[in-house]
Amino acid sequence: MSQLYVFNLLSKSDIQLALTCSYAKFFQLGHFDLAINTDCACTLPTILAGNIWDSRGGTVLFTNLKVTSGWTATVFGKPMSEFDCIDSDNTHWLFQSANSEVVYGPKYYGFYCIRYTKITDNSYYYYLDSNREAEAENVRIKFVEESIANAGVTISSVCNPTSGPSAEEFHVLVKETDGEFYATKYVTSGSTSYVIIINADSSTSTRFTCLTVSGSSVSSNPGSCVMGQSATARTTDADSTLISLSAYAIDPASPKVVVDIQTPKEKNHSLPPIEKPPLDVNKNENAPLPSITRQ
């Protein structure tokens, strides 16, 4: 059951510190501020604490059911940078902005509707179940007028886009970990596959990269995949690239041959040369090796 707290002329930040749940709705009655503490309806996985890598927002900081950095939405030049988790179920987490901003007259709160799926014990992928908002730089976020939000919203009332995300618009959350380079999640739509890979090397400036693959064509995009990303065209990001894959044929029935190619490690430790299969079905040892060409 919800509890009612009455504080005399306290700031909203002071009131929130006094509550046991991170989400509270505020009202003014005469000289008093009223704060209604909800039933803490949100439950997040235990890994969503501290710094989390997000293919959409870089590093995101989770603290006590709250995102305090990394998910900033800008509405007419005004930032919404902190979000409280106010509701959750088996498929969604609902986050509400800590502040409301004026949008064409009334004030509105911003809501991130996260439709999530577990990948591993340390990772999830998700979609933003909202329409794109032109007022928020085309981010998928839901705006709810302040008085309606204060009266109470739920996942079912907010997570109902009329033009939701396409298959490639998924994002990945990964608990910070050691490692170098690995795939986190892939999604296939028709003949095209979308995979987000992560570089866990601390020296990198680009943590995530999306690869869109169709046949021998590949395109890359820093971060998450973007709506409409094609394997045969760059995205609007300046660091997007096109990659061409060329393959050679192998006859598995033929004997192995030894090719005099050695890695630095093999030379340093005097290891025997690597055994390589024949280069093509015609036993043409001069056939080209597989190549990846950046265009």
C-alpha positions as CSV (number, residue, x, y, z in Angstrom):
1,M,0.0,0.0,0.0
2,S,1.3,3.4,-0.9
3,Q,2.5,5.7,2.0
4,L,1.8,9.4,2.3
5,Y,4.6,11.7,3.6
6,V,4.0,15.4,4.4
7,F,7.0,17.8,4.5
8,N,6.8,21.5,5.2
9,L,8.6,23.5,2.6
10,L,11.2,21.0,1.7
11,S,12.8,20.7,-1.8
12,K,11.9,17.8,-4.0
13,S,15.5,16.5,-3.8
14,D,15.3,16.6,0.0
15,I,12.0,14.7,0.0
16,Q,13.4,12.0,-2.3
17,L,16.3,11.4,0.1
18,A,13.8,10.8,2.9
19,L,11.8,8.2,0.9
20,T,12.6,4.5,0.8
21,C,11.7,4.2,-2.9
22,S,13.4,6.2,-5.7
23,Y,10.1,7.1,-7.3
24,A,7.8,9.7,-5.7
25,K,5.0,12.0,-7.0
26,F,4.8,15.5,-5.7
27,F,1.9,17.8,-5.1
28,Q,1.5,21.2,-3.4
29,L,-1.2,21.9,-0.8
30,G,-1.1,25.3,0.7
31,H,2.2,25.8,2.4
32,F,3.0,22.0,2.2
33,D,4.7,19.8,-0.2
34,L,3.1,16.3,-0.5
35,A,5.0,13.3,-1.6
36,I,3.3,10.1,-2.4
37,N,5.7,7.1,-2.2
38,T,4.7,4.4,-4.6
39,D,5.0,0.7,-3.9
40,C,8.4,0.4,-5.6
41,A,6.9,-1.4,-8.5
42,C,10.2,-1.6,-10.4
43,T,12.6,-4.5,-10.1
44,L,15.8,-4.5,-12.1
45,P,18.4,-7.3,-12.5
46,T,21.2,-7.2,-9.9
47,I,23.8,-6.6,-12.7
48,L,22.2,-3.2,-13.4
49,A,24.2,-1.4,-10.7
50,G,27.1,0.9,-11.2
51,N,28.6,1.5,-14.6
52,I,27.0,-0.5,-17.4
53,W,28.1,-0.4,-21.1
54,D,25.3,0.5,-23.4
55,S,25.6,0.4,-27.2
56,R,23.1,3.3,-27.4
57,G,24.4,5.6,-24.7
58,G,28.0,4.7,-24.0
59,T,28.6,4.1,-20.2
60,V,25.4,4.4,-18.2
61,L,25.4,4.7,-14.4
62,F,22.7,2.8,-12.5
63,T,22.1,3.8,-8.8
64,N,19.2,2.5,-6.7
65,L,16.7,2.0,-9.5
66,K,17.8,5.2,-11.1
67,V,19.9,6.1,-14.2
68,T,21.9,9.2,-13.3
69,S,24.0,9.5,-16.5
70,G,24.2,8.2,-20.0
71,W,20.6,8.3,-21.2
72,T,20.2,12.1,-21.7
73,A,17.3,13.2,-23.9
74,T,17.3,16.8,-25.1
75,V,13.9,18.5,-25.5
76,F,14.0,21.9,-27.2
77,G,17.6,22.3,-25.9
78,K,16.7,21.3,-22.3
79,P,18.2,18.0,-21.0
80,M,16.4,15.2,-19.3
81,S,19.4,13.3,-17.8
82,E,18.1,11.3,-14.9
83,F,15.5,8.6,-15.1
84,D,13.8,6.6,-12.3
85,C,12.5,3.1,-12.9
86,I,8.9,3.2,-11.9
87,D,7.4,-0.1,-13.2
88,S,8.6,-3.4,-14.6
89,D,7.3,-6.8,-15.7
90,N,8.7,-9.8,-17.5
91,T,9.3,-7.9,-20.7
92,H,9.6,-4.2,-19.9
93,W,11.3,-1.7,-17.6
94,L,9.6,1.8,-17.5
95,F,11.8,4.8,-16.7
96,Q,10.5,8.3,-16.0
97,S,12.6,11.5,-16.2
98,A,13.3,13.1,-12.9
99,N,12.4,16.5,-14.3
100,S,9.6,17.8,-16.6
101,E,10.0,20.3,-19.4
102,V,7.8,22.6,-21.3
103,V,6.7,21.2,-24.7
104,Y,4.4,23.5,-26.6
105,G,2.9,25.0,-23.5
106,P,2.3,22.3,-20.8
107,K,5.1,20.5,-19.0
108,Y,5.9,16.9,-19.9
109,Y,7.9,14.1,-18.4
110,G,9.9,11.8,-20.6
111,F,9.6,8.0,-20.4
112,Y,11.9,5.4,-21.7
113,C,10.0,2.1,-22.3
114,I,12.7,-0.6,-22.4
115,R,11.6,-3.9,-23.9
116,Y,14.4,-6.3,-22.7
117,T,15.6,-9.8,-23.3
118,K,18.3,-11.5,-21.4
119,I,21.4,-12.7,-23.3
120,T,23.7,-13.9,-20.5
121,D,24.0,-13.4,-16.8
122,N,25.9,-10.2,-17.6
123,S,24.1,-8.8,-20.6
124,Y,20.7,-7.9,-22.1
125,Y,19.5,-6.5,-25.4
126,Y,16.6,-4.1,-25.7
127,Y,14.3,-2.1,-27.9
128,L,12.8,1.3,-27.1
129,D,9.1,0.8,-27.4
130,S,8.1,4.4,-28.3
131,N,7.6,6.5,-31.4
132,R,10.4,8.8,-32.6
133,E,10.0,12.3,-31.2
134,A,11.0,15.2,-33.4
135,E,11.2,17.5,-30.4
136,A,13.8,15.2,-28.8
137,E,16.1,14.8,-31.8
138,N,14.2,11.8,-33.1
139,V,15.0,9.7,-30.0
140,R,12.4,7.0,-29.2
141,I,10.9,8.4,-26.1
142,K,7.4,9.0,-24.8
143,F,6.2,12.3,-23.5
144,V,3.4,12.4,-20.9
145,E,1.8,15.6,-19.7
146,E,2.8,16.4,-16.1
147,S,-0.7,16.1,-14.5
148,I,-1.4,12.8,-16.2
149,A,2.0,11.4,-15.1
150,N,1.4,12.6,-11.5
151,A,-1.9,10.7,-11.5
152,G,0.0,7.5,-12.3
153,V,1.1,5.7,-15.5
154,T,1.9,2.1,-16.2
155,I,3.8,0.0,-18.8
156,S,0.5,-0.7,-20.6
157,S,-0.4,3.0,-20.8
158,V,3.0,4.2,-22.0
159,C,4.6,1.4,-24.0
160,N,2.1,1.5,-26.9
161,P,3.9,3.0,-30.0
162,T,2.0,3.4,-33.3
163,S,5.3,3.2,-35.2
164,G,7.7,1.1,-33.1
165,P,11.3,0.1,-33.6
166,S,12.3,-2.1,-36.5
167,A,14.3,-5.4,-36.1
168,E,17.7,-3.7,-36.4
169,E,17.0,-1.0,-33.8
170,F,18.2,-3.1,-30.9
171,H,20.7,-2.0,-28.2
172,V,22.9,-4.0,-25.8
173,L,23.6,-3.6,-22.1
174,V,26.7,-5.3,-20.8
175,K,28.2,-5.3,-17.3
176,E,31.7,-4.0,-17.5
177,T,34.1,-6.9,-18.0
178,D,37.6,-7.8,-19.0
179,G,38.3,-9.0,-22.5
180,E,39.1,-7.7,-25.9
181,F,36.6,-8.3,-28.8
182,Y,33.5,-10.4,-29.1
183,A,29.9,-10.5,-30.4
184,T,27.1,-9.7,-28.0
185,K,23.9,-10.3,-30.0
186,Y,22.7,-10.7,-33.6
187,V,19.3,-10.3,-35.1
188,T,18.2,-11.6,-38.6
189,S,15.6,-9.9,-40.7
190,G,15.0,-11.5,-44.1
191,S,18.4,-12.1,-45.8
192,T,20.2,-9.5,-43.6
193,S,21.8,-10.1,-40.3
194,Y,22.7,-7.4,-37.7
195,V,25.3,-8.0,-35.0
196,I,26.6,-5.8,-32.3
197,I,30.2,-6.5,-31.4
198,I,32.0,-5.1,-28.3
199,N,35.6,-4.1,-27.8
200,A,36.3,-4.5,-24.1
201,D,39.8,-3.1,-24.4
202,S,39.9,-0.1,-22.0
203,S,42.0,1.9,-24.5
204,T,39.3,2.1,-27.2
205,S,37.2,5.1,-27.8
206,T,34.5,3.1,-29.6
207,R,33.1,0.4,-27.4
208,F,30.4,-1.0,-29.6
209,T,30.1,-1.5,-33.4
210,C,27.1,-2.7,-35.4
211,L,27.8,-4.9,-38.5
212,T,25.1,-5.3,-41.0
213,V,25.7,-8.4,-43.2
214,S,24.0,-9.5,-46.4
215,G,25.9,-12.0,-48.7
216,S,29.4,-10.6,-49.2
217,S,28.5,-7.1,-48.2
218,V,29.0,-5.6,-44.8
219,S,28.5,-2.1,-43.4
220,S,29.5,-0.8,-40.0
221,N,28.1,1.8,-37.6
222,P,29.6,2.9,-34.3
223,G,27.4,2.0,-31.4
224,S,24.0,0.4,-32.1
225,C,22.5,-0.5,-35.5
226,V,20.4,2.3,-36.9
227,M,17.0,2.2,-38.6
228,G,17.2,1.2,-42.2
229,Q,20.9,0.3,-42.0
230,S,21.9,-1.5,-45.2
231,A,24.8,-3.9,-45.8
232,T,25.6,-2.0,-49.1
233,A,25.6,1.6,-47.9
234,R,27.3,3.7,-45.2
235,T,25.2,5.2,-42.5
236,T,25.2,8.9,-41.8
237,D,27.9,8.5,-39.1
238,A,31.3,9.7,-40.4
239,D,33.0,6.6,-39.1
240,S,30.7,4.2,-40.9
241,T,32.5,1.9,-43.4
242,L,31.7,-0.5,-46.1
243,I,33.4,-3.9,-46.2
244,S,33.6,-6.4,-49.1
245,L,34.2,-10.0,-48.4
246,S,35.8,-12.3,-51.0
247,A,36.2,-16.0,-50.4
248,Y,38.1,-18.9,-52.0
249,A,36.9,-22.5,-52.5
250,I,38.3,-25.4,-50.5
251,D,38.3,-29.1,-51.5
252,P,38.0,-30.9,-48.1
253,A,38.9,-34.2,-49.8
254,S,42.3,-33.2,-51.0
255,P,45.5,-33.6,-48.9
256,K,46.7,-30.8,-46.8
257,V,49.7,-28.8,-48.0
258,V,52.2,-26.8,-46.0
259,V,52.4,-23.1,-46.8
260,D,55.5,-21.3,-45.6
261,I,53.7,-18.6,-43.7
262,Q,54.6,-18.0,-40.0
263,T,53.4,-15.6,-37.4
264,P,55.9,-13.6,-35.3
265,K,55.1,-15.9,-32.4
266,E,55.9,-19.0,-34.5
267,K,59.2,-17.5,-35.7
268,N,60.2,-16.4,-32.2
269,H,59.5,-19.8,-30.7
270,S,60.6,-21.9,-33.7
271,L,57.3,-23.5,-34.1
272,P,56.6,-25.6,-37.3
273,P,54.8,-23.9,-40.2
274,I,51.0,-23.8,-40.1
275,E,49.3,-26.4,-42.2
276,K,46.9,-24.8,-44.7
277,P,44.3,-26.4,-46.9
278,P,44.5,-26.1,-50.7
279,L,43.5,-22.7,-51.9
280,D,40.8,-23.8,-54.4
281,V,39.2,-26.8,-56.0
282,N,41.6,-26.5,-59.0
283,K,44.6,-26.9,-56.7
284,N,45.7,-23.4,-57.8
285,E,48.2,-22.4,-55.1
286,N,48.4,-18.8,-56.5
287,A,44.7,-18.2,-55.9
288,P,44.0,-15.1,-53.7
289,L,43.5,-15.4,-50.0
290,P,40.3,-14.3,-48.4
291,S,40.3,-10.5,-48.3
292,I,38.5,-7.8,-46.4
293,T,38.5,-4.5,-48.3
294,R,37.6,-1.2,-46.6
295,Q,35.9,1.0,-49.2
